Amino acid sequence: MKKLIVTDMDGTFLNDRHEFDQLLFAQVLELCEKSETQFAVASGSQYARLVQQFRDVAHSISYICQNGSSVYIGDQLISSSQISQKAISDIIVSISSSLEDCVRQYIYLGLESAYVINLHTELVSEVKKYYPSLKVVNDISDIYQKHKDTILGLALVSNDMLSATNFVQHVREVIPNGYSCLSSGFNFFLVQKNDVDKVAGVRSLQQYFGINSEDTFVFGNNYNDIGMLKSTNNAYVMLNSPDEMRDEFTVLQKTNNQSGVQCKIISILKANFK
């Protein structure tokens, strides 16, 4: 029976150095091939970063990028959710008028690249960690007109004045109807359309490959993973997850620094051959 395995990246699949065990992952891919299992990663990061991390096997896996706003199978884009220039301008106005003191950086998430109008120097390395394809523009219109790109969402970098929960709540209260905000971890928050979520990416892959939820396995560790975790009974979270997530889902006993996700995947797939 074909299966789909989807894992969050930072704090879940990746260790605290944002790396993963290459030898273990080779075993994972070998077992996936033998069992007709599709492997996918789901992240708030852009496609360019994810492909870079899996550059040796990039064509062999699928990518749910920027919290589900774009989905790729290898290098093939199968879905994306775009935001108009007017809508993104309205979102910026609503946030800046109410939460200006709480936001350190706005990052416009395009299909081809991420963009900033002013990038704070102390944030360069952190922002490029998740958005390695990053360009500075003079105005939002440059993204559409000069770079011929389109915006899929907006990333906010908070300054810790508010807790993650309170920050999300305040953003949701001020942004226009039809949009939502989720924490992506590490003081990054994503504002996107209401119907954009990692679970939408999971469903796109399920439909494409003809795999149902009973044969889908999901791994996560943060609030922006909840939607896809709830979409299947085969849901696992990490020891570093919030308390309420550990109470609701099965907790892996090995941490992200112990390659807990890869070890569990190998166990699941080996059970197919018994």
C-alpha positions in Angstrom: 0.0 0.0 0.0 1.4 3.4 -1.0 2.2 5.8 1.8 2.9 9.5 2.2 5.3 10.8 4.9 5.3 14.5 5.7 7.7 16.1 8.2 8.2 19.6 9.4 11.8 20.8 9.2 13.2 23.0 12.0 13.0 21.5 15.4 11.5 18.3 14.0 13.5 16.7 11.1 16.5 19.0 11.5 18.7 19.0 14.6 19.5 22.3 16.5 22.3 23.0 14.0 19.7 22.8 11.2 21.3 19.7 9.8 20.2 16.0 9.5 21.9 12.6 9.4 22.7 12.0 5.8 23.3 8.2 6.2 20.1 7.7 8.0 18.2 9.7 5.4 19.7 7.5 2.7 18.1 4.5 4.4 14.8 6.4 4.5 14.8 7.1 0.8 15.8 3.5 0.0 12.9 2.2 2.1 10.6 4.8 0.5 11.5 3.6 -3.0 11.0 -0.1 -2.0 7.6 0.6 -0.5 6.2 3.1 -3.0 6.2 5.8 -0.2 6.3 9.5 -1.0 8.5 11.6 1.2 7.8 15.3 1.7 8.9 18.1 3.8 6.7 20.9 5.1 8.1 24.2 6.2 7.6 27.9 6.6 10.8 28.4 4.6 11.0 29.0 0.8 11.5 26.4 -1.9 15.1 27.6 -2.5 16.2 26.8 1.0 14.5 23.4 1.1 16.0 22.3 -2.3 19.4 23.5 -1.0 19.2 21.3 2.0 18.3 18.3 -0.1 20.4 19.2 -3.1 21.8 15.7 -3.6 18.3 14.1 -3.8 16.2 17.2 -4.6 14.3 15.5 -7.4 13.3 12.5 -5.2 11.1 14.3 -2.7 8.2 16.8 -2.5 8.1 20.2 -0.8 5.3 22.1 1.0 6.8 25.5 1.2 6.0 28.7 3.1 3.4 27.1 5.2 1.6 25.6 2.3 1.5 28.6 -0.1 3.4 26.6 -2.7 3.8 22.8 -3.3 6.4 21.2 -5.5 7.1 17.6 -6.5 10.8 17.7 -7.2 11.1 20.9 -9.4 7.5 20.8 -10.6 5.1 23.4 -9.1 1.7 21.8 -8.6 -0.1 24.5 -6.6 0.4 28.1 -5.2 -1.8 30.7 -3.5 -1.1 34.3 -4.6 -1.9 37.6 -2.9 -2.6 40.8 -4.9 -0.5 43.9 -4.5 -3.5 45.8 -3.1 -4.2 43.1 -0.5 -0.6 42.9 0.7 -0.5 46.7 1.0 -3.7 46.7 3.1 -2.2 44.0 5.3 0.9 46.0 5.9 -1.1 49.1 6.8 -3.3 47.3 9.2 -0.3 45.7 11.0 2.0 48.7 11.0 -0.7 51.0 12.4 -1.4 48.8 15.4 1.8 46.7 16.0 4.6 48.8 14.7 6.6 48.6 17.9 6.3 44.8 17.9 7.6 44.0 14.4 11.3 44.1 13.7 11.1 43.0 10.0 8.6 42.5 7.2 9.5 39.9 4.6 7.5 39.6 1.4 7.4 36.0 0.4 7.4 35.6 -3.4 7.2 32.5 -5.5 10.7 33.0 -6.9 12.4 34.9 -4.0 11.8 36.7 -0.7 11.9 40.5 -0.7 12.6 43.2 1.9 12.4 47.0 1.6 14.7 47.6 4.5 16.7 44.8 6.0 18.0 45.3 9.6 21.7 44.4 9.5 21.4 42.4 12.8 18.8 40.2 11.1 20.6 39.4 7.9 22.0 36.0 8.9 18.8 34.9 10.6 16.5 35.9 7.7 18.8 34.3 5.1 18.8 31.1 7.1 15.2 30.6 6.1 15.0 32.7 2.9 18.4 32.3 1.2 17.0 33.8 -2.0 16.5 37.3 -0.7 16.3 40.6 -2.6 16.1 44.2 -1.5 13.5 46.3 -3.3 12.4 50.0 -3.1 8.7 49.3 -3.1 6.2 46.5 -3.1 5.4 47.3 -6.8 9.0 46.3 -7.7 8.2 42.7 -6.8 5.4 42.5 -9.3 6.8 44.9 -12.1 10.6 44.8 -11.9 11.1 41.2 -10.7 7.9 39.8 -12.4 7.2 37.8 -9.2 4.0 37.4 -7.2 3.5 37.5 -3.4 2.4 34.3 -1.6 2.5 35.6 2.0 4.1 37.9 4.5 6.6 36.9 7.2 6.9 39.0 10.3 9.9 38.9 12.7 8.8 39.9 16.2 10.9 41.6 18.8 9.7 39.5 21.8 7.6 42.4 23.3 4.6 40.0 23.1 4.5 36.2 23.6 4.0 34.2 20.4 0.4 33.5 21.3 -0.4 37.1 22.0 1.4 38.3 18.9 -0.6 36.0 16.7 -3.9 37.0 18.4 -3.2 40.7 17.9 -2.2 40.2 14.2 -5.4 38.2 13.6 -7.5 41.0 15.1 -6.2 43.7 12.8 -5.6 42.1 9.5 -8.4 42.0 6.8 -10.9 39.2 6.7 -9.8 36.2 4.7 -6.3 36.2 6.1 -4.7 34.6 9.2 -1.5 34.5 11.1 0.5 31.5 12.4 3.7 31.2 14.4 6.4 29.5 12.5 8.9 29.4 15.4 12.1 31.3 16.1 10.1 34.7 16.3 8.9 34.3 12.7 5.2 34.6 11.9 3.4 34.0 8.6 0.4 35.9 7.3 -1.4 34.2 4.5 -4.8 33.5 3.2 -7.1 31.6 5.5 -7.1 28.5 3.3 -3.3 28.4 3.2 -1.9 25.9 5.6 0.5 23.0 5.6 -2.5 20.7 5.6 -3.6 22.1 2.3 -0.2 21.1 0.9 -0.6 17.6 2.4 -4.0 17.3 0.7 -2.5 18.4 -2.6 0.1 15.7 -2.4 -2.5 13.1 -1.3 -4.7 13.9 -4.3 -1.7 13.9 -6.7 -0.4 10.5 -5.6 -3.7 8.9 -4.8 -3.0 8.3 -1.1 -5.6 8.6 1.7 -5.2 10.0 5.2 -5.0 6.5 6.7 -1.8 5.9 4.8 -0.3 9.4 5.6 2.2 9.9 8.4 2.9 13.4 9.7 5.6 14.8 12.0 5.7 18.3 13.6 6.6 20.3 16.6 4.9 23.7 16.5 1.6 25.5 16.2 1.8 25.8 12.4 1.9 22.0 12.2 -1.4 21.4 14.0 -3.6 21.4 10.9 -1.6 18.7 9.1 -1.2 16.7 12.4 -5.0 16.6 12.9 -5.5 15.4 9.3 -4.4 11.8 10.1 -4.4 9.4 13.0 -0.7 8.8 12.3 0.6 12.0 13.8 3.7 12.5 15.9 5.2 15.4 17.7 8.6 16.1 19.4 9.5 16.5 23.0 10.2 20.2 22.3 6.6 20.7 21.3 4.2 22.9 23.3 2.5 21.1 26.2 -0.9 21.1 24.6 0.5 19.4 21.4 2.2 16.7 23.5 -1.1 16.1 25.2 -3.0 15.6 21.9 -0.5 13.7 19.7 1.9 10.8 20.0 5.3 12.0 21.3 8.5 10.6 19.8 10.9 9.6 22.6 14.0 10.5 20.5 14.6 14.2 20.0 15.4 16.1 16.9 19.0 16.0 17.9 18.8 12.2 18.0 17.2 11.9 14.5 14.0 10.9 16.1 11.9 11.4 13.0 14.2 9.4 10.7 14.3 6.6 13.2 10.5 6.4 13.4 10.1 6.5 9.6 12.6 3.6 9.3 10.6 1.7 11.9 7.3 2.4 10.1 8.6 1.4 6.7 10.4 -1.7 7.9 7.2 -2.9 9.4 5.8 -3.1 5.8 8.2 -5.9 4.9 7.4 -8.1 7.9 
